[in-house]
């Protein structure tokens, strides 16, 4: 990183990396765990991918899936959280035919929470 570069300069490539990783890992999870590309498959994949996070929760209500946990990535690299995390989650959800939005995040909240719903 040159003296004139900042963490923000990595945002565009982290967005692409996030999308690529999310798509690839979701499709690999479908194959590995023999998941259907539907709501139940999405729920199972989110549980397998994030269930290790401290305070992880998974709720289903009105055909929507809400998942959250205390993600340790923010402490390691907050720039990923700002630029890569959402595109990762969007690509993951898209692999199952769903959309997603992040409803809470660190540091504003202790827990990162995502809401998945059919697109």
ABEGO torsion letter per residue (X at the ends): XBAABBAAAAAAAAAAAAAAAAAAAAAAAAAAAGBBBBAAAAAAAAAAAAAABBGBBBBBBGGBBBBBBBBAAAAABAAAAAAAAAAAAAAAAAAAGBBBBBABBOAABABBBBBBBBX
